[in-house]
Amino acid sequence: MINAMAGHWELGTECPSRDEREESLWIARARTDDEAAYRWLLGQYRARVVRLAAHVLRSNGDAEDVAQDTFVRAFQQLAKFRGQGRFSAWLFSITVRLCLDRRRSARTRCEVPADTAPEAVSADIPPETRLLVDALLDQLTPPMRAALILREIEGFDYDEIAAALKIPVGTVRSRLHTARAQFRDLWTAAQSEENSHV
């Protein structure tokens, strides 16, 4: 099995890490409808899929629904994952597409109470700052927010974001530039307003 897998990596390419090899074995098992492999993949990625969906949708309840739909679709379409990129990038591309589809079909934006807003990235950030960051992210459009979250929170490179969002790399760069500028302007305005009340 290991020798068969080694054939997937061409000469001159970076050798996969132990974690990547283990993941490839689990994916191969999942392709044979192995329940243990499904559970392993769920265990590895469920929390991250829910977090990404919550950031894009601004709703934990909807994020849970999207996460469930993501894994159903991913497991049904596992044969389409060719192993040419990270599995997480492929899985997150499904997540983002489902989130954006849900937003488009809803055609409405709802206010999200602070206690249901998705958890911020770092526990080191004070709660007030987390709430402000969440509120400012909510002011970005879903496509801008998705690009920013994939880059700044999930650590995706430009090619992976392009694959996840099904847009050219140039568009990724443009969206990130715009999203960062919009977030910076919103942050500056929020800080100025806070300072004026002091």
GIRA-V252992 format. One record per residue. N is the residue number from 1. RES is the residue in one letter. PSI is psi in degrees with one decimal (* if undefined). Layout:
BEGIN
((N	RES	PSI) (N	RES	PSI))
END
This chain:
BEGIN
((1	M	-45.4) (2	I	-42.9) (3	N	-37.8) (4	A	-39.3) (5	M	-36.6) (6	A	-28.3) (7	G	-19.4) (8	H	-21.6) (9	W	121.2) (10	E	157.4) (11	L	142.6) (12	G	-8.9) (13	T	160.2) (14	E	133.1) (15	C	134.8) (16	P	150.0) (17	S	169.8) (18	R	-41.7) (19	D	-40.7) (20	E	-39.5) (21	R	-42.8) (22	E	-44.3) (23	E	-41.1) (24	S	-38.5) (25	L	-42.3) (26	W	-39.0) (27	I	-42.7) (28	A	-41.0) (29	R	-39.2) (30	A	-32.6) (31	R	-18.6) (32	T	17.8) (33	D	34.3) (34	D	116.0) (35	E	-38.8) (36	A	-35.8) (37	A	-40.4) (38	Y	-45.5) (39	R	-39.4) (40	W	-47.4) (41	L	-40.1) (42	L	-44.9) (43	G	-35.9) (44	Q	-36.6) (45	Y	-11.8) (46	R	-48.8) (47	A	-40.4) (48	R	-37.0) (49	V	-44.0) (50	V	-44.3) (51	R	-45.4) (52	L	-46.6) (53	A	-39.1) (54	A	-38.3) (55	H	-39.8) (56	V	-42.8) (57	L	-20.6) (58	R	30.2) (59	S	121.4) (60	N	-37.4) (61	G	-47.6) (62	D	-34.7) (63	A	-40.0) (64	E	-42.3) (65	D	-45.0) (66	V	-39.3) (67	A	-44.0) (68	Q	-46.3) (69	D	-37.0) (70	T	-48.6) (71	F	-36.3) (72	V	-49.6) (73	R	-42.9) (74	A	-45.1) (75	F	-34.2) (76	Q	-31.4) (77	Q	21.9) (78	L	-28.7) (79	A	-23.2) (80	K	-17.9) (81	F	113.5) (82	R	-4.7) (83	G	15.3) (84	Q	-16.4) (85	G	-171.8) (86	R	142.4) (87	F	-38.6) (88	S	-38.3) (89	A	-41.6) (90	W	-45.0) (91	L	-42.6) (92	F	-28.4) (93	S	-37.4) (94	I	-44.7) (95	T	-49.6) (96	V	-43.2) (97	R	-43.1) (98	L	-39.2) (99	C	-47.8) (100	L	-36.6) (101	D	-42.7) (102	R	-42.3) (103	R	-43.2) (104	R	-41.4) (105	S	-30.9) (106	A	-37.8) (107	R	14.4) (108	T	152.8) (109	R	127.9) (110	C	147.0) (111	E	136.2) (112	V	118.9) (113	P	147.9) (114	A	-34.1) (115	D	-8.4) (116	T	1.6) (117	A	147.8) (118	P	151.7) (119	E	139.7) (120	A	168.3) (121	V	-44.9) (122	S	133.4) (123	A	-13.8) (124	D	-16.6) (125	I	132.2) (126	P	148.9) (127	P	-37.6) (128	E	-39.9) (129	T	-39.5) (130	R	-45.2) (131	L	-40.1) (132	L	-45.7) (133	V	-45.6) (134	D	-43.0) (135	A	-38.9) (136	L	-40.5) (137	L	-36.1) (138	D	-21.0) (139	Q	-12.7) (140	L	152.4) (141	T	153.9) (142	P	-42.7) (143	P	-39.6) (144	M	-45.0) (145	R	-42.0) (146	A	-46.1) (147	A	-44.5) (148	L	-41.9) (149	I	-44.6) (150	L	-36.8) (151	R	-53.0) (152	E	-28.1) (153	I	-46.8) (154	E	-14.2) (155	G	23.9) (156	F	148.6) (157	D	173.5) (158	Y	-40.7) (159	D	-40.1) (160	E	-39.0) (161	I	-41.8) (162	A	-42.7) (163	A	-42.2) (164	A	-40.3) (165	L	-4.7) (166	K	49.0) (167	I	159.4) (168	P	156.8) (169	V	-36.6) (170	G	-37.9) (171	T	-36.3) (172	V	-48.5) (173	R	-43.7) (174	S	-45.8) (175	R	-42.7) (176	L	-42.4) (177	H	-46.7) (178	T	-44.6) (179	A	-42.5) (180	R	-41.9) (181	A	-43.6) (182	Q	-43.8) (183	F	-42.9) (184	R	-43.3) (185	D	-42.8) (186	L	-41.9) (187	W	-46.5) (188	T	-43.4) (189	A	-41.6) (190	A	-41.1) (191	Q	-41.1) (192	S	-41.8) (193	E	-40.2) (194	E	-42.5) (195	N	-30.8) (196	S	-20.5) (197	H	-5.4) (198	V	*))
END
